[in-house]
Amino acid sequence: MRDTSQRAQERYYELLRAQAPAARLATAVRLSSVVRELAEAGVRSADPDAPPHVVRARVASRLYGPEIALRLFPSVKLDVG
């Protein structure tokens, strides 16, 4: 599923290639932070009363998969309901 036109995507990659390596790294770090913030917001929206360790476990599940999250947080229920 695409939400960006081919032309816009090509332009985006062109701009990334034009950046210095440190700037590309900074862009990647910012994008990763935004993805993590969105995942956390989704978890908190589904369960506003979840304690911080449960939020971390559920974010890990969304980002890295439930198998990894269960290894890191074996005592946390990953789903809401």
N, CA, C and O atoms as a CHARMM CRD file, in Angstrom:
* protein
*
  324
    1    1 MET  N      0.84400  -1.16800   0.00000 PROA 1      0.00000
    2    1 MET  CA     0.00000   0.00000   0.00000 PROA 1      0.00000
    3    1 MET  C      0.89700   1.24100   0.00000 PROA 1      0.00000
    4    1 MET  O      1.81000   1.35400   0.81800 PROA 1      0.00000
    5    2 ARG  N      0.64000   2.13600  -0.88900 PROA 2      0.00000
    6    2 ARG  CA     1.44200   3.35800  -1.00700 PROA 2      0.00000
    7    2 ARG  C      0.58400   4.58800  -0.75900 PROA 2      0.00000
    8    2 ARG  O     -0.54800   4.68700  -1.23100 PROA 2      0.00000
    9    3 ASP  N      1.14500   5.51100  -0.01500 PROA 3      0.00000
   10    3 ASP  CA     0.45700   6.78200   0.17500 PROA 3      0.00000
   11    3 ASP  C      1.23900   7.93700  -0.44800 PROA 3      0.00000
   12    3 ASP  O      0.89100   9.10400  -0.26900 PROA 3      0.00000
   13    4 THR  N      2.30600   7.59300  -1.18500 PROA 4      0.00000
   14    4 THR  CA     3.17100   8.58400  -1.81700 PROA 4      0.00000
   15    4 THR  C      3.30500   8.26000  -3.30000 PROA 4      0.00000
   16    4 THR  O      3.46400   7.10100  -3.68400 PROA 4      0.00000
   17    5 SER  N      3.23900   9.28600  -4.11500 PROA 5      0.00000
   18    5 SER  CA     3.40600   9.05900  -5.55900 PROA 5      0.00000
   19    5 SER  C      4.84300   8.63500  -5.85200 PROA 5      0.00000
   20    5 SER  O      5.75800   8.91200  -5.07700 PROA 5      0.00000
   21    6 GLN  N      5.01600   7.97500  -6.96100 PROA 6      0.00000
   22    6 GLN  CA     6.35100   7.53800  -7.37500 PROA 6      0.00000
   23    6 GLN  C      7.28900   8.73700  -7.51200 PROA 6      0.00000
   24    6 GLN  O      8.44900   8.67700  -7.10400 PROA 6      0.00000
   25    7 ARG  N      6.78400   9.81000  -8.08000 PROA 7      0.00000
   26    7 ARG  CA     7.60400  11.01800  -8.27500 PROA 7      0.00000
   27    7 ARG  C      8.04500  11.60500  -6.93700 PROA 7      0.00000
   28    7 ARG  O      9.20500  11.98300  -6.77000 PROA 7      0.00000
   29    8 ALA  N      7.11700  11.67700  -5.99100 PROA 8      0.00000
   30    8 ALA  CA     7.45200  12.22700  -4.67600 PROA 8      0.00000
   31    8 ALA  C      8.45500  11.33100  -3.95600 PROA 8      0.00000
   32    8 ALA  O      9.37600  11.82500  -3.30500 PROA 8      0.00000
   33    9 GLN  N      8.28300  10.04000  -4.07100 PROA 9      0.00000
   34    9 GLN  CA     9.20600   9.11400  -3.42900 PROA 9      0.00000
   35    9 GLN  C     10.60900   9.24400  -4.03300 PROA 9      0.00000
   36    9 GLN  O     11.60100   9.24800  -3.30500 PROA 9      0.00000
   37   10 GLU  N     10.68900   9.34700  -5.33400 PROA 10     0.00000
   38   10 GLU  CA    11.99400   9.52100  -5.98400 PROA 10     0.00000
   39   10 GLU  C     12.66100  10.81400  -5.52000 PROA 10     0.00000
   40   10 GLU  O     13.86700  10.84300  -5.27700 PROA 10     0.00000
   41   11 ARG  N     11.87900  11.87600  -5.39800 PROA 11     0.00000
   42   11 ARG  CA    12.41800  13.15900  -4.92700 PROA 11     0.00000
   43   11 ARG  C     12.91400  13.04100  -3.49100 PROA 11     0.00000
   44   11 ARG  O     13.96300  13.58400  -3.14400 PROA 11     0.00000
   45   12 TYR  N     12.16500  12.33600  -2.66500 PROA 12     0.00000
   46   12 TYR  CA    12.55900  12.13100  -1.27500 PROA 12     0.00000
   47   12 TYR  C     13.92000  11.43000  -1.20500 PROA 12     0.00000
   48   12 TYR  O     14.80900  11.86000  -0.47000 PROA 12     0.00000
   49   13 TYR  N     14.07600  10.34500  -1.97800 PROA 13     0.00000
   50   13 TYR  CA    15.34900   9.63300  -1.98100 PROA 13     0.00000
   51   13 TYR  C     16.48000  10.49100  -2.54600 PROA 13     0.00000
   52   13 TYR  O     17.62000  10.40300  -2.09100 PROA 13     0.00000
   53   14 GLU  N     16.16300  11.30500  -3.52100 PROA 14     0.00000
   54   14 GLU  CA    17.16100  12.22200  -4.08300 PROA 14     0.00000
   55   14 GLU  C     17.64600  13.19400  -3.00900 PROA 14     0.00000
   56   14 GLU  O     18.84400  13.45500  -2.89600 PROA 14     0.00000
   57   15 LEU  N     16.71800  13.72300  -2.23100 PROA 15     0.00000
   58   15 LEU  CA    17.09300  14.65300  -1.15600 PROA 15     0.00000
   59   15 LEU  C     17.90200  13.94500  -0.07000 PROA 15     0.00000
   60   15 LEU  O     18.85000  14.51000   0.47500 PROA 15     0.00000
   61   16 LEU  N     17.52600  12.72000   0.23600 PROA 16     0.00000
   62   16 LEU  CA    18.30200  11.95800   1.22700 PROA 16     0.00000
   63   16 LEU  C     19.73300  11.72400   0.74000 PROA 16     0.00000
   64   16 LEU  O     20.68800  11.90400   1.49600 PROA 16     0.00000
   65   17 ARG  N     19.87500  11.32400  -0.51800 PROA 17     0.00000
   66   17 ARG  CA    21.21700  11.07300  -1.06700 PROA 17     0.00000
   67   17 ARG  C     22.07100  12.33900  -1.07200 PROA 17     0.00000
   68   17 ARG  O     23.29600  12.26200  -0.97500 PROA 17     0.00000
   69   18 ALA  N     21.43500  13.49300  -1.18300 PROA 18     0.00000
   70   18 ALA  CA    22.16700  14.75100  -1.22000 PROA 18     0.00000
   71   18 ALA  C     22.67300  15.16800   0.16500 PROA 18     0.00000
   72   18 ALA  O     23.55300  16.02200   0.27700 PROA 18     0.00000
   73   19 GLN  N     22.11800  14.56500   1.21000 PROA 19     0.00000
   74   19 GLN  CA    22.53100  14.92500   2.56900 PROA 19     0.00000
   75   19 GLN  C     23.88700  14.30100   2.90600 PROA 19     0.00000
   76   19 GLN  O     24.26800  13.25700   2.37500 PROA 19     0.00000
   77   20 ALA  N     24.58400  14.96700   3.79000 PROA 20     0.00000
   78   20 ALA  CA    25.81800  14.40500   4.33300 PROA 20     0.00000
   79   20 ALA  C     25.45100  13.18200   5.18500 PROA 20     0.00000
   80   20 ALA  O     24.32700  13.09100   5.67900 PROA 20     0.00000
   81   21 PRO  N     26.39100  12.24400   5.35900 PROA 21     0.00000
   82   21 PRO  CA    26.08200  11.04500   6.15600 PROA 21     0.00000
   83   21 PRO  C     25.53700  11.35700   7.55200 PROA 21     0.00000
   84   21 PRO  O     24.60800  10.69200   8.01000 PROA 21     0.00000
   85   22 ALA  N     26.09000  12.34200   8.22100 PROA 22     0.00000
   86   22 ALA  CA    25.60400  12.68400   9.56300 PROA 22     0.00000
   87   22 ALA  C     24.16000  13.19100   9.51600 PROA 22     0.00000
   88   22 ALA  O     23.36900  12.90800  10.41600 PROA 22     0.00000
   89   23 ALA  N     23.82900  13.92600   8.48400 PROA 23     0.00000
   90   23 ALA  CA    22.45400  14.41900   8.34100 PROA 23     0.00000
   91   23 ALA  C     21.50100  13.27300   8.05300 PROA 23     0.00000
   92   23 ALA  O     20.38000  13.26200   8.56200 PROA 23     0.00000
   93   24 ARG  N     21.92600  12.30600   7.24200 PROA 24     0.00000
   94   24 ARG  CA    21.08700  11.12900   6.97100 PROA 24     0.00000
   95   24 ARG  C     20.84800  10.34000   8.24900 PROA 24     0.00000
   96   24 ARG  O     19.74100   9.86800   8.50800 PROA 24     0.00000
   97   25 LEU  N     21.90600  10.20400   9.04300 PROA 25     0.00000
   98   25 LEU  CA    21.76800   9.50200  10.31900 PROA 25     0.00000
   99   25 LEU  C     20.78300  10.24300  11.22600 PROA 25     0.00000
  100   25 LEU  O     19.92500   9.61800  11.84800 PROA 25     0.00000
  101   26 ALA  N     20.90000  11.55700  11.30200 PROA 26     0.00000
  102   26 ALA  CA    19.97400  12.34500  12.12700 PROA 26     0.00000
  103   26 ALA  C     18.53600  12.18300  11.64900 PROA 26     0.00000
  104   26 ALA  O     17.61900  12.08900  12.46500 PROA 26     0.00000
  105   27 THR  N     18.33100  12.14800  10.33500 PROA 27     0.00000
  106   27 THR  CA    16.99400  11.93800   9.78100 PROA 27     0.00000
  107   27 THR  C     16.46300  10.57000  10.18500 PROA 27     0.00000
  108   27 THR  O     15.30300  10.45000  10.57800 PROA 27     0.00000
  109   28 ALA  N     17.28600   9.54900  10.09400 PROA 28     0.00000
  110   28 ALA  CA    16.86600   8.20000  10.46900 PROA 28     0.00000
  111   28 ALA  C     16.50300   8.11600  11.94500 PROA 28     0.00000
  112   28 ALA  O     15.52100   7.47200  12.31400 PROA 28     0.00000
  113   29 VAL  N     17.29500   8.76700  12.78300 PROA 29     0.00000
  114   29 VAL  CA    17.01900   8.76400  14.22500 PROA 29     0.00000
  115   29 VAL  C     15.69400   9.46900  14.50800 PROA 29     0.00000
  116   29 VAL  O     14.89200   8.98400  15.30700 PROA 29     0.00000
  117   30 ARG  N     15.46200  10.60400  13.86100 PROA 30     0.00000
  118   30 ARG  CA    14.18600  11.32400  14.05700 PROA 30     0.00000
  119   30 ARG  C     13.00400  10.47000  13.61500 PROA 30     0.00000
  120   30 ARG  O     11.99100  10.39600  14.31100 PROA 30     0.00000
  121   31 LEU  N     13.13600   9.82400  12.45500 PROA 31     0.00000
  122   31 LEU  CA    12.04200   8.97700  11.96700 PROA 31     0.00000
  123   31 LEU  C     11.79600   7.81200  12.91700 PROA 31     0.00000
  124   31 LEU  O     10.64500   7.46100  13.17300 PROA 31     0.00000
  125   32 SER  N     12.85000   7.21200  13.43900 PROA 32     0.00000
  126   32 SER  CA    12.69300   6.11600  14.39700 PROA 32     0.00000
  127   32 SER  C     11.98900   6.59000  15.65900 PROA 32     0.00000
  128   32 SER  O     11.14100   5.88300  16.20500 PROA 32     0.00000
  129   33 SER  N     12.33400   7.77400  16.11700 PROA 33     0.00000
  130   33 SER  CA    11.68300   8.33000  17.30600 PROA 33     0.00000
  131   33 SER  C     10.20200   8.56700  17.07100 PROA 33     0.00000
  132   33 SER  O      9.37800   8.30300  17.94600 PROA 33     0.00000
  133   34 VAL  N      9.86800   9.06300  15.89400 PROA 34     0.00000
  134   34 VAL  CA     8.46600   9.31400  15.56800 PROA 34     0.00000
  135   34 VAL  C      7.68700   8.00000  15.52400 PROA 34     0.00000
  136   34 VAL  O      6.56800   7.92500  16.03200 PROA 34     0.00000
  137   35 VAL  N      8.26700   6.97600  14.92500 PROA 35     0.00000
  138   35 VAL  CA     7.60200   5.66800  14.86400 PROA 35     0.00000
  139   35 VAL  C      7.35700   5.14500  16.27400 PROA 35     0.00000
  140   35 VAL  O      6.27200   4.64700  16.57400 PROA 35     0.00000
  141   36 ARG  N      8.35600   5.25700  17.13400 PROA 36     0.00000
  142   36 ARG  CA     8.20700   4.79800  18.52300 PROA 36     0.00000
  143   36 ARG  C      7.11900   5.60700  19.24000 PROA 36     0.00000
  144   36 ARG  O      6.30200   5.03400  19.96200 PROA 36     0.00000
  145   37 GLU  N      7.10000   6.91500  19.05300 PROA 37     0.00000
  146   37 GLU  CA     6.07400   7.75700  19.68700 PROA 37     0.00000
  147   37 GLU  C      4.67400   7.37800  19.20800 PROA 37     0.00000
  148   37 GLU  O      3.73600   7.33200  20.00300 PROA 37     0.00000
  149   38 LEU  N      4.53300   7.10600  17.91000 PROA 38     0.00000
  150   38 LEU  CA     3.22900   6.69400  17.37700 PROA 38     0.00000
  151   38 LEU  C      2.80100   5.34000  17.95200 PROA 38     0.00000
  152   38 LEU  O      1.63700   5.15100  18.30500 PROA 38     0.00000
  153   39 ALA  N      3.73500   4.41400  18.04200 PROA 39     0.00000
  154   39 ALA  CA     3.41700   3.10700  18.62100 PROA 39     0.00000
  155   39 ALA  C      2.99300   3.25600  20.07100 PROA 39     0.00000
  156   39 ALA  O      2.02400   2.63300  20.50500 PROA 39     0.00000
  157   40 GLU  N      3.71400   4.07700  20.82400 PROA 40     0.00000
  158   40 GLU  CA     3.36200   4.29700  22.23100 PROA 40     0.00000
  159   40 GLU  C      1.99900   4.96600  22.35200 PROA 40     0.00000
  160   40 GLU  O      1.21000   4.60100  23.22300 PROA 40     0.00000
  161   41 ALA  N      1.71600   5.92400  21.50600 PROA 41     0.00000
  162   41 ALA  CA     0.41000   6.58900  21.54500 PROA 41     0.00000
  163   41 ALA  C     -0.71100   5.59500  21.25700 PROA 41     0.00000
  164   41 ALA  O     -1.76800   5.65600  21.88400 PROA 41     0.00000
  165   42 GLY  N     -0.48800   4.68800  20.32100 PROA 42     0.00000
  166   42 GLY  CA    -1.48800   3.66900  20.02400 PROA 42     0.00000
  167   42 GLY  C     -1.73000   2.74800  21.20000 PROA 42     0.00000
  168   42 GLY  O     -2.87300   2.39500  21.49100 PROA 42     0.00000
  169   43 VAL  N     -0.66200   2.35400  21.88000 PROA 43     0.00000
  170   43 VAL  CA    -0.78500   1.49000  23.06200 PROA 43     0.00000
  171   43 VAL  C     -1.53900   2.22900  24.16200 PROA 43     0.00000
  172   43 VAL  O     -2.44800   1.67200  24.77700 PROA 43     0.00000
  173   44 ARG  N     -1.16600   3.46600  24.40700 PROA 44     0.00000
  174   44 ARG  CA    -1.82900   4.24000  25.46400 PROA 44     0.00000
  175   44 ARG  C     -3.29000   4.51900  25.12300 PROA 44     0.00000
  176   44 ARG  O     -4.13600   4.57300  26.01600 PROA 44     0.00000
  177   45 SER  N     -3.58400   4.69200  23.86500 PROA 45     0.00000
  178   45 SER  CA    -4.96200   4.91300  23.44600 PROA 45     0.00000
  179   45 SER  C     -5.82300   3.67900  23.71100 PROA 45     0.00000
  180   45 SER  O     -6.97200   3.79100  24.13800 PROA 45     0.00000
  181   46 ALA  N     -5.25500   2.50900  23.45600 PROA 46     0.00000
  182   46 ALA  CA    -5.99100   1.26300  23.66000 PROA 46     0.00000
  183   46 ALA  C     -6.14100   0.91600  25.14000 PROA 46     0.00000
  184   46 ALA  O     -7.11000   0.26500  25.53100 PROA 46     0.00000
  185   47 ASP  N     -5.18900   1.35000  25.95900 PROA 47     0.00000
  186   47 ASP  CA    -5.21800   1.02900  27.39100 PROA 47     0.00000
  187   47 ASP  C     -4.60500   2.19600  28.17300 PROA 47     0.00000
  188   47 ASP  O     -3.44200   2.13500  28.57200 PROA 47     0.00000
  189   48 PRO  N     -5.39300   3.26000  28.39200 PROA 48     0.00000
  190   48 PRO  CA    -4.85400   4.46900  29.03200 PROA 48     0.00000
  191   48 PRO  C     -4.29400   4.24400  30.44000 PROA 48     0.00000
  192   48 PRO  O     -3.46400   5.02700  30.90200 PROA 48     0.00000
  193   49 ASP  N     -4.73500   3.19100  31.12400 PROA 49     0.00000
  194   49 ASP  CA    -4.28400   2.95000  32.49800 PROA 49     0.00000
  195   49 ASP  C     -3.10700   1.98500  32.58900 PROA 49     0.00000
  196   49 ASP  O     -2.69000   1.61600  33.68700 PROA 49     0.00000
  197   50 ALA  N     -2.57300   1.57900  31.45100 PROA 50     0.00000
  198   50 ALA  CA    -1.45400   0.62700  31.46500 PROA 50     0.00000
  199   50 ALA  C     -0.23900   1.24400  32.14900 PROA 50     0.00000
  200   50 ALA  O      0.11900   2.38900  31.87200 PROA 50     0.00000
  201   51 PRO  N      0.39400   0.48300  33.04600 PROA 51     0.00000
  202   51 PRO  CA     1.61600   0.99000  33.68700 PROA 51     0.00000
  203   51 PRO  C      2.76600   1.06300  32.67900 PROA 51     0.00000
  204   51 PRO  O      2.72000   0.40600  31.63900 PROA 51     0.00000
  205   52 PRO  N      3.78200   1.84700  32.97900 PROA 52     0.00000
  206   52 PRO  CA     4.88700   2.06300  32.03800 PROA 52     0.00000
  207   52 PRO  C      5.53800   0.78200  31.51700 PROA 52     0.00000
  208   52 PRO  O      5.85900   0.70700  30.33100 PROA 52     0.00000
  209   53 HSD  N      5.74400  -0.23200  32.37100 PROA 53     0.00000
  210   53 HSD  CA     6.39800  -1.46300  31.90000 PROA 53     0.00000
  211   53 HSD  C      5.52200  -2.21700  30.90400 PROA 53     0.00000
  212   53 HSD  O      6.03800  -2.88400  30.00700 PROA 53     0.00000
  213   54 VAL  N      4.20700  -2.11700  31.05400 PROA 54     0.00000
  214   54 VAL  CA     3.29600  -2.75700  30.11000 PROA 54     0.00000
  215   54 VAL  C      3.32400  -2.00300  28.77800 PROA 54     0.00000
  216   54 VAL  O      3.31800  -2.61400  27.70900 PROA 54     0.00000
  217   55 VAL  N      3.35500  -0.68400  28.85400 PROA 55     0.00000
  218   55 VAL  CA     3.44400   0.12700  27.62700 PROA 55     0.00000
  219   55 VAL  C      4.72500  -0.22900  26.88100 PROA 55     0.00000
  220   55 VAL  O      4.69700  -0.42700  25.66600 PROA 55     0.00000
  221   56 ARG  N      5.85000  -0.31100  27.59800 PROA 56     0.00000
  222   56 ARG  CA     7.12700  -0.66700  26.95200 PROA 56     0.00000
  223   56 ARG  C      7.03700  -2.03600  26.29000 PROA 56     0.00000
  224   56 ARG  O      7.51500  -2.21400  25.17000 PROA 56     0.00000
  225   57 ALA  N      6.43100  -3.00400  26.97100 PROA 57     0.00000
  226   57 ALA  CA     6.30100  -4.35300  26.41200 PROA 57     0.00000
  227   57 ALA  C      5.44900  -4.34700  25.15700 PROA 57     0.00000
  228   57 ALA  O      5.79200  -4.99900  24.17000 PROA 57     0.00000
  229   58 ARG  N      4.35000  -3.62400  25.18300 PROA 58     0.00000
  230   58 ARG  CA     3.45400  -3.59700  24.02500 PROA 58     0.00000
  231   58 ARG  C      4.06500  -2.82400  22.85400 PROA 58     0.00000
  232   58 ARG  O      3.84000  -3.16600  21.69300 PROA 58     0.00000
  233   59 VAL  N      4.82700  -1.79600  23.16200 PROA 59     0.00000
  234   59 VAL  CA     5.54300  -1.07800  22.09600 PROA 59     0.00000
  235   59 VAL  C      6.57900  -2.01600  21.47800 PROA 59     0.00000
  236   59 VAL  O      6.71700  -2.06900  20.25500 PROA 59     0.00000
  237   60 ALA  N      7.29800  -2.74700  22.30800 PROA 60     0.00000
  238   60 ALA  CA     8.27700  -3.71800  21.79700 PROA 60     0.00000
  239   60 ALA  C      7.59300  -4.74200  20.89900 PROA 60     0.00000
  240   60 ALA  O      8.14000  -5.13100  19.86700 PROA 60     0.00000
  241   61 SER  N      6.40700  -5.17600  21.28900 PROA 61     0.00000
  242   61 SER  CA     5.66300  -6.14000  20.48000 PROA 61     0.00000
  243   61 SER  C      5.31500  -5.56100  19.11600 PROA 61     0.00000
  244   61 SER  O      5.43900  -6.24000  18.09600 PROA 61     0.00000
  245   62 ARG  N      4.88400  -4.31600  19.10000 PROA 62     0.00000
  246   62 ARG  CA     4.52300  -3.66900  17.82900 PROA 62     0.00000
  247   62 ARG  C      5.73300  -3.42900  16.93800 PROA 62     0.00000
  248   62 ARG  O      5.65200  -3.56600  15.71700 PROA 62     0.00000
  249   63 LEU  N      6.85400  -3.07100  17.55400 PROA 63     0.00000
  250   63 LEU  CA     8.03500  -2.73300  16.75900 PROA 63     0.00000
  251   63 LEU  C      8.87000  -3.94300  16.36200 PROA 63     0.00000
  252   63 LEU  O      9.41800  -3.99100  15.26000 PROA 63     0.00000
  253   64 TYR  N      8.96800  -4.92500  17.26400 PROA 64     0.00000
  254   64 TYR  CA     9.89700  -6.03500  17.04200 PROA 64     0.00000
  255   64 TYR  C      9.20600  -7.39700  16.95100 PROA 64     0.00000
  256   64 TYR  O      9.85100  -8.40500  16.66300 PROA 64     0.00000
  257   65 GLY  N      7.90000  -7.42200  17.19700 PROA 65     0.00000
  258   65 GLY  CA     7.14300  -8.66600  17.13600 PROA 65     0.00000
  259   65 GLY  C      6.90400  -9.25600  18.51400 PROA 65     0.00000
  260   65 GLY  O      7.67900  -9.02400  19.44200 PROA 65     0.00000
  261   66 PRO  N      5.82700 -10.02100  18.64300 PROA 66     0.00000
  262   66 PRO  CA     5.46600 -10.56500  19.95700 PROA 66     0.00000
  263   66 PRO  C      6.48200 -11.55900  20.51200 PROA 66     0.00000
  264   66 PRO  O      6.63300 -11.65800  21.73000 PROA 66     0.00000
  265   67 GLU  N      7.18000 -12.29500  19.65100 PROA 67     0.00000
  266   67 GLU  CA     8.15200 -13.26600  20.14500 PROA 67     0.00000
  267   67 GLU  C      9.26700 -12.56600  20.92600 PROA 67     0.00000
  268   67 GLU  O      9.65500 -13.00600  22.00800 PROA 67     0.00000
  269   68 ILE  N      9.76300 -11.48800  20.36800 PROA 68     0.00000
  270   68 ILE  CA    10.83000 -10.71900  21.03800 PROA 68     0.00000
  271   68 ILE  C     10.28700 -10.08900  22.31300 PROA 68     0.00000
  272   68 ILE  O     10.92900 -10.15000  23.36100 PROA 68     0.00000
  273   69 ALA  N      9.11200  -9.48700  22.22700 PROA 69     0.00000
  274   69 ALA  CA     8.52200  -8.82500  23.39700 PROA 69     0.00000
  275   69 ALA  C      8.30300  -9.82100  24.52900 PROA 69     0.00000
  276   69 ALA  O      8.55200  -9.49900  25.69100 PROA 69     0.00000
  277   70 LEU  N      7.83900 -11.03000  24.20400 PROA 70     0.00000
  278   70 LEU  CA     7.62000 -12.03500  25.24700 PROA 70     0.00000
  279   70 LEU  C      8.92600 -12.46700  25.90200 PROA 70     0.00000
  280   70 LEU  O      8.95600 -12.76100  27.09700 PROA 70     0.00000
  281   71 ARG  N     10.00400 -12.50700  25.12200 PROA 71     0.00000
  282   71 ARG  CA    11.30600 -12.83300  25.71800 PROA 71     0.00000
  283   71 ARG  C     11.78500 -11.72300  26.64200 PROA 71     0.00000
  284   71 ARG  O     12.37200 -11.99100  27.69100 PROA 71     0.00000
  285   72 LEU  N     11.53500 -10.47700  26.25200 PROA 72     0.00000
  286   72 LEU  CA    11.98300  -9.34100  27.06300 PROA 72     0.00000
  287   72 LEU  C     11.07400  -9.07000  28.25600 PROA 72     0.00000
  288   72 LEU  O     11.53400  -8.63800  29.31300 PROA 72     0.00000
  289   73 PHE  N      9.78000  -9.32800  28.07900 PROA 73     0.00000
  290   73 PHE  CA     8.78100  -9.03400  29.10900 PROA 73     0.00000
  291   73 PHE  C      7.89000 -10.26200  29.31300 PROA 73     0.00000
  292   73 PHE  O      6.71300 -10.22200  28.95500 PROA 73     0.00000
  293   74 PRO  N      8.42300 -11.35500  29.88100 PROA 74     0.00000
  294   74 PRO  CA     7.67100 -12.61000  29.94700 PROA 74     0.00000
  295   74 PRO  C      6.40400 -12.54900  30.80000 PROA 74     0.00000
  296   74 PRO  O      5.49200 -13.34900  30.59300 PROA 74     0.00000
  297   75 SER  N      6.32800 -11.63600  31.73600 PROA 75     0.00000
  298   75 SER  CA     5.17000 -11.61100  32.63500 PROA 75     0.00000
  299   75 SER  C      4.09400 -10.61900  32.21100 PROA 75     0.00000
  300   75 SER  O      3.10800 -10.43800  32.92400 PROA 75     0.00000
  301   76 VAL  N      4.26800  -9.97900  31.06500 PROA 76     0.00000
  302   76 VAL  CA     3.32200  -8.94000  30.62700 PROA 76     0.00000
  303   76 VAL  C      2.35000  -9.51200  29.59600 PROA 76     0.00000
  304   76 VAL  O      2.74800 -10.19300  28.65200 PROA 76     0.00000
  305   77 LYS  N      1.06300  -9.21500  29.80400 PROA 77     0.00000
  306   77 LYS  CA     0.04700  -9.56700  28.81600 PROA 77     0.00000
  307   77 LYS  C      0.15100  -8.55700  27.68500 PROA 77     0.00000
  308   77 LYS  O     -0.05300  -7.36100  27.89600 PROA 77     0.00000
  309   78 LEU  N      0.46800  -9.03400  26.48200 PROA 78     0.00000
  310   78 LEU  CA     0.74000  -8.13600  25.37100 PROA 78     0.00000
  311   78 LEU  C     -0.51500  -7.58200  24.70200 PROA 78     0.00000
  312   78 LEU  O     -0.48400  -6.49700  24.12000 PROA 78     0.00000
  313   79 ASP  N     -1.61200  -8.31900  24.78200 PROA 79     0.00000
  314   79 ASP  CA    -2.82800  -7.83100  24.13500 PROA 79     0.00000
  315   79 ASP  C     -3.73900  -7.16500  25.16000 PROA 79     0.00000
  316   79 ASP  O     -3.62300  -7.39200  26.36400 PROA 79     0.00000
  317   80 VAL  N     -4.63600  -6.34900  24.65500 PROA 80     0.00000
  318   80 VAL  CA    -5.58900  -5.63800  25.49100 PROA 80     0.00000
  319   80 VAL  C     -6.93700  -6.31200  25.32100 PROA 80     0.00000
  320   80 VAL  O     -7.31000  -6.70400  24.21600 PROA 80     0.00000
  321   81 GLY  N     -7.65700  -6.44300  26.41000 PROA 81     0.00000
  322   81 GLY  CA    -8.98900  -7.01000  26.24800 PROA 81     0.00000
  323   81 GLY  C     -9.47800  -7.79500  27.38900 PROA 81     0.00000
  324   81 GLY  O    -10.59300  -8.31600  27.34900 PROA 81     0.00000
